[in-house]
Amino acid sequence: MTAEHLSLKACVDVDYRAQEAVSACLLFEQWTSAQPTRALIERVAPVAPYVPGQFYRRELPGLLAPLRQVVHLVDVVIVDGYVWLDAGGQPGLGAHLYGALGGQVAVIGVAKTAFRGAPAVAVRRGQSGRPLYVTAVGIRPETAAQHIGEMHGAYRLPTLLRQVDQLSRTA
């Protein structure tokens, strides 16, 4: 890829199986893109056990697996979850990912359910009365929320976020 393509966006998701995790990453150029530019799938094993309050320890290796190949091309990563868990700055999955990427790539967290105390911006898309909850690091939360609102798709969940979830589940 040439220098003008160094600002791709990525959305990542992980699905857990009995002995491994399957991580999917979709790269796209514009917030309004209907189709990804590239799709990546990585299998990760072993998988850390789920520990309440430390979900990031289980999820982070899966998110990083496909991103390592393309992080130099990406300016924003979107994850399913929260960046911040409270107004005091308690880190969620997105903040841990931001740190693991050396603070060089903005991270937007998009959650489908409210988390009490999280400083999220509610985004309503399509005809849905239920909002998505957006948090961010490395980009202003209001700007992140605007971008999520602009993403392709007529439904609550943007097309590419739905596709990355499906890809991780079916790969």
MIDREN-252891 format. One line per 3 residues: number of its first residue (from 1); their letters; for each residue y, x negated, z of C-alpha. Coordinates in nm, 4 decimals. Each point is the difference from the previous one (the first is absolute). Example, Ala and Ser with C-alpha at 12.3 -4.5 7.8 and 13.67 -1.06 7.14 Angstrom:
<rs>
1> as> -0.4500,-1.2300,0.7800 ~ 0.3440,-0.1370,-0.0660 .
</rs>
This chain:
<rs>
1> mta> 0.0000,0.0000,0.0000 ~ 0.3499,-0.1126,-0.0680 ~ 0.2850,-0.0399,0.2453 .
4> ehl> 0.1430,0.3456,-0.0754 ~ -0.3242,0.1571,0.1307 ~ 0.0197,-0.1605,0.3439 .
7> slk> 0.1085,0.3217,0.1679 ~ -0.3100,0.2140,-0.0107 ~ -0.0713,0.2500,0.2732 .
10> acv> -0.3443,0.0310,0.1587 ~ -0.1769,0.2748,0.1876 ~ -0.3144,-0.0878,0.1925 .
13> dvd> -0.2704,0.1901,0.1854 ~ -0.3330,-0.0789,0.1639 ~ -0.3177,0.2081,0.0300 .
16> yra> -0.2771,-0.0888,0.2435 ~ -0.3714,-0.0002,-0.0783 ~ -0.2984,-0.0817,0.2197 .
19> qea> 0.0066,-0.3770,-0.0629 ~ 0.3328,-0.0631,-0.1727 ~ 0.3470,0.1216,-0.0803 .
22> vsa> 0.1240,0.0695,-0.3508 ~ 0.3643,-0.0777,-0.0580 ~ 0.1983,0.1278,-0.2961 .
25> cll> 0.3418,-0.1086,-0.1218 ~ 0.2047,0.1561,-0.2775 ~ 0.2934,-0.1902,-0.1476 .
28> feq> 0.2816,0.1854,-0.1723 ~ 0.3398,-0.0853,-0.1468 ~ 0.2270,0.2970,0.0680 .
31> wts> 0.0191,0.2445,0.2896 ~ -0.0463,0.2785,-0.2550 ~ -0.3083,-0.1573,-0.1644 .
34> aqp> -0.2814,0.2480,-0.0606 ~ -0.2636,-0.2664,-0.0656 ~ -0.0637,-0.3394,0.1581 .
37> tra> 0.0591,-0.3215,-0.1904 ~ -0.3116,-0.1500,0.1565 ~ -0.2719,0.0995,0.2447 .
40> lie> -0.1843,-0.2366,0.2345 ~ -0.3067,0.0628,0.2131 ~ -0.1382,-0.2315,0.2673 .
43> rva> -0.2988,0.0365,0.2274 ~ 0.0426,-0.1397,0.3504 ~ -0.2808,-0.0788,0.2432 .
46> pva> -0.0484,-0.0190,0.2863 ~ 0.2347,0.2674,0.1277 ~ 0.1476,-0.0209,0.3491 .
49> pyv> -0.0849,0.2909,0.2290 ~ 0.2613,0.2648,0.0660 ~ 0.1852,-0.0684,0.3247 .
52> pgq> 0.2452,0.2671,0.1201 ~ 0.3550,-0.1315,-0.0145 ~ -0.1023,-0.2908,-0.2248 .
55> fyr> -0.0776,0.1788,-0.3265 ~ 0.1837,-0.2723,-0.1916 ~ -0.2694,-0.2558,0.0902 .
58> rel> -0.2552,0.2067,-0.1915 ~ 0.2268,0.0987,-0.2896 ~ 0.2010,-0.3169,-0.0667 .
61> pgl> -0.2774,-0.2142,-0.1584 ~ -0.0722,0.2783,-0.2470 ~ 0.3647,0.0434,-0.0935 .
64> lap> 0.0504,-0.3726,-0.0463 ~ -0.3103,-0.0561,-0.2154 ~ 0.1398,0.1366,-0.3288 .
67> lrq> 0.3620,-0.0844,0.0835 ~ -0.0724,-0.3751,0.0243 ~ -0.0547,-0.0092,-0.3772 .
70> vvh> 0.3314,0.1628,-0.0877 ~ 0.2376,-0.0353,0.2952 ~ 0.2193,-0.2420,-0.1994 .
73> lvd> 0.0662,0.2847,-0.2471 ~ 0.0751,0.2714,0.2565 ~ 0.3254,0.0911,0.1723 .
76> vvi> -0.1204,0.3116,0.1881 ~ -0.3368,0.1081,0.1422 ~ -0.0715,0.3611,0.0990 .
79> vdg> -0.2622,0.0687,0.2670 ~ -0.1538,0.3155,0.1414 ~ 0.1337,-0.0081,0.3540 .
82> yvw> 0.2981,-0.1012,0.2065 ~ 0.2049,-0.3187,0.0006 ~ 0.1467,0.0712,0.3443 .
85> lda> -0.1597,0.2091,0.2727 ~ 0.3126,0.0509,0.2094 ~ 0.3759,-0.0541,-0.0031 .
88> ggq> -0.0457,-0.3121,0.2139 ~ -0.1710,-0.1801,-0.2840 ~ -0.3666,0.0256,0.1006 .
91> pgl> -0.1727,-0.1214,-0.3167 ~ -0.2319,0.2251,-0.1952 ~ -0.2257,-0.0944,-0.2900 .
94> gah> 0.2929,-0.0537,-0.2366 ~ 0.1810,-0.2410,0.2317 ~ -0.3190,-0.2025,0.0446 .
97> lyg> -0.0431,-0.0109,-0.3798 ~ 0.3622,-0.1120,-0.0395 ~ -0.0641,-0.2853,0.2432 .
100> alg> -0.3247,-0.0968,-0.1725 ~ 0.1931,-0.0199,-0.3294 ~ 0.2470,-0.2382,0.1618 .
103> gqv> 0.2837,0.2518,0.0041 ~ 0.0456,-0.0566,-0.3721 ~ -0.0995,0.3449,-0.1278 .
106> avi> 0.1474,0.3307,0.1179 ~ -0.2512,0.2476,0.1413 ~ 0.0318,0.3777,-0.0084 .
109> gva> -0.2246,0.2119,0.2173 ~ -0.0763,0.3538,-0.1158 ~ -0.1782,0.2219,0.2510 .
112> kta> -0.1209,0.3560,-0.0412 ~ 0.0249,0.0870,0.3689 ~ 0.2811,-0.0453,0.2483 .
115> frg> -0.0385,-0.2660,0.2678 ~ 0.2004,0.0827,0.3109 ~ 0.2818,-0.2468,0.0505 .
118> apa> -0.0303,-0.1728,-0.3380 ~ 0.3382,-0.0416,-0.1732 ~ -0.1143,0.1628,-0.3242 .
121> vav> 0.2056,0.1612,-0.2738 ~ -0.1519,0.3333,-0.1053 ~ -0.0411,0.0398,-0.3760 .
124> rrg> -0.0851,0.3344,-0.1553 ~ -0.1461,-0.0122,-0.3480 ~ -0.0924,0.2718,-0.2452 .
127> qsg> -0.0484,0.3462,0.1439 ~ -0.1549,-0.1278,0.3229 ~ 0.1618,0.1094,0.3222 .
130> rpl> -0.1716,-0.2887,0.1786 ~ 0.1827,-0.3327,-0.0207 ~ -0.1281,-0.3526,-0.0397 .
133> yvt> 0.1213,-0.2411,0.2680 ~ 0.1504,-0.3234,-0.1313 ~ 0.0654,-0.3194,0.1967 .
136> avg> 0.0899,-0.3403,-0.1395 ~ 0.0694,-0.3679,0.0572 ~ 0.1802,-0.2323,-0.2404 .
139> irp> 0.1704,0.3029,-0.1573 ~ 0.2228,0.2643,0.1561 ~ -0.2080,0.2996,0.1138 .
142> eta> 0.2337,0.2415,-0.1803 ~ -0.0395,-0.1969,-0.3243 ~ -0.3773,-0.0083,0.0458 .
145> aqh> -0.0052,0.3768,0.0572 ~ 0.2083,0.0538,-0.3144 ~ -0.2479,-0.2084,-0.2034 .
148> ige> -0.2993,0.1943,0.1341 ~ 0.1802,0.3206,-0.0931 ~ 0.0549,-0.1332,-0.3546 .
151> mhg> -0.3633,-0.0921,-0.0566 ~ -0.1895,0.1823,-0.2725 ~ -0.1828,0.3203,0.0827 .
154> ayr> 0.0670,0.3639,0.0642 ~ -0.1825,0.0082,0.3310 ~ 0.0607,-0.1155,0.3551 .
157> lpt> -0.1836,-0.3276,-0.0540 ~ 0.1264,-0.2098,-0.2940 ~ -0.2438,-0.0473,-0.2888 .
160> llr> -0.0585,-0.3732,0.0524 ~ -0.0544,0.0355,0.3754 ~ -0.2596,0.2683,-0.0689 .
163> qvd> -0.1605,-0.2206,-0.2678 ~ -0.0266,-0.3092,0.2225 ~ -0.1648,0.2095,0.2712 .
166> qls> -0.2507,0.1419,-0.2513 ~ -0.0685,-0.3439,-0.1483 ~ -0.0814,-0.1526,0.3398 .
169> rta> -0.2359,0.2923,0.0745 ~ -0.1852,0.0035,-0.3322 ~ -0.0204,-0.3700,-0.0914 .
</rs>
